[in-house]
Amino acid sequence: MLFSIKKEEWLGNTKNDLFGGLVTAVALIPEVIGFAIIAGVNPIAALFASVTTAIVTSITGGRPAMTSAAAGSMALVMVVLIKNHGLEYMIAATILTGLLQLLFGYIGIHKLMKFISKPVMMGFVNALAVLIFISQVQQLGHVNKMTLVIVGATIAMMYLIPRVSRVIPPALIIIVVMTLVALLPQLGLQKVGDLGDMTGAIGLLQLPAIPFTFETLLIILPTAIALSLVGIMESLLTLPLIDNMTKSTGDSRREVKSQGLANVVTGFFGGQAGCAMIGQAVINVKSGGRQRLSTFIAGVTLLLLIVFLKDVMVQIPTAALIGIMMVVALETFNWDSLRSIKRIPVADTVVMAVTVAIVVYTHNLAIGILIGVVLSMIIFIAKLATLTIERTDNVITVRGVLFFASAQSLVNYFEKTPLTANLILDVSGLSIRDASAHEALATVINRYQAAGLPLTVRDLSAEKSTYLG
């Protein structure tokens, strides 16, 4: 069932979900606007796309409290398409992205997540934390001293307020207080309204104004495939993080379908594709959000802000939001991954470090994760390819997994071993896995047979014997 009507998934944490949703709605604004400008999308249109995405995923998603919106990672994928063909093609690509994600959800693409190792997962989390922090620092390039004071005060308040009271999330208190402070014109603080043109209108339900031809499909298909995979990947990697924070379990398959449905709906309203946003998901949970109500409130609040309270929204100082997101980045980073470096294998540390480096350097989640997964597989294969070969008198015992990566090492060992009679080859601890393994073992046996020397193969099971013909 895609739509959730279970009472326990909506109620029972109402006050905290309300606060979490309010904070999350405001936390979405600067990132959504910033990447909308980079992609060439009207900020209001991007914010409304976040509204539809947040509301649809709150109702249909597989992970309550996980915030989805018009994410920056998705916006970056769209830049070339928008530049070359315009916004209408972007809208069509968003709809196609949703349809592909629905298809992927039904065929069970979420099962591929099992191939993503723990070091890659940690690398993903740490890389996004680093990117969130860097993106906040970059906004401080040309600011006045008062802006830096507000950022510093915000960071301090994020840690100090919970020591005094946890009734109201510190981020919500900070946003209200700093917005009042920002009303003093002499401070010269940058506000949300200064980020871009905030005069756009929300989208209406309609089809994209493009020719419905095969040529159009060829134009939007590559972008739609990239968007669908990036969106699924980021959402399914964020999901276990929220699972861990809330001590509960989400439904990966349902989340993929939900992301697809959200993008279809968003596309028909003229918006851009979205996915889970790790920073905002973390701040929602940190602010008390646990149920579907929290992300639903976030979507509704954002809608109210852009439709009825735009004059209030544009007065929020970006310095306060920067400080809040810096703290979120620091708390998102898996510090245990650094403390455990001395305890875990060097190979795992390398995989994690490479994943972080690639994602941060390219700003491309898909490339970083793909390289991390490939590197993990290479390391695993290298470990698996190590055979243990021991000789005691006339008995040679081989243990391990014999397959394409280890087959040649077996052959090389016997080529270097002088031919002797009455040799016993013990393969009881050997697992034969492919044709290369069959060929290697047959080569060893045939070498002795050609020399007319008996070679006894011990514990060659029926299953293993089938590989020898």
Summary of the structure (lengths in Angstrom):
residues: 469
radius of gyration: 28.0
end to end distance: 50.4
largest distance: 98.8
contacts: 1679
relative contact order: 0.17
helix: 68%
strand: 7%
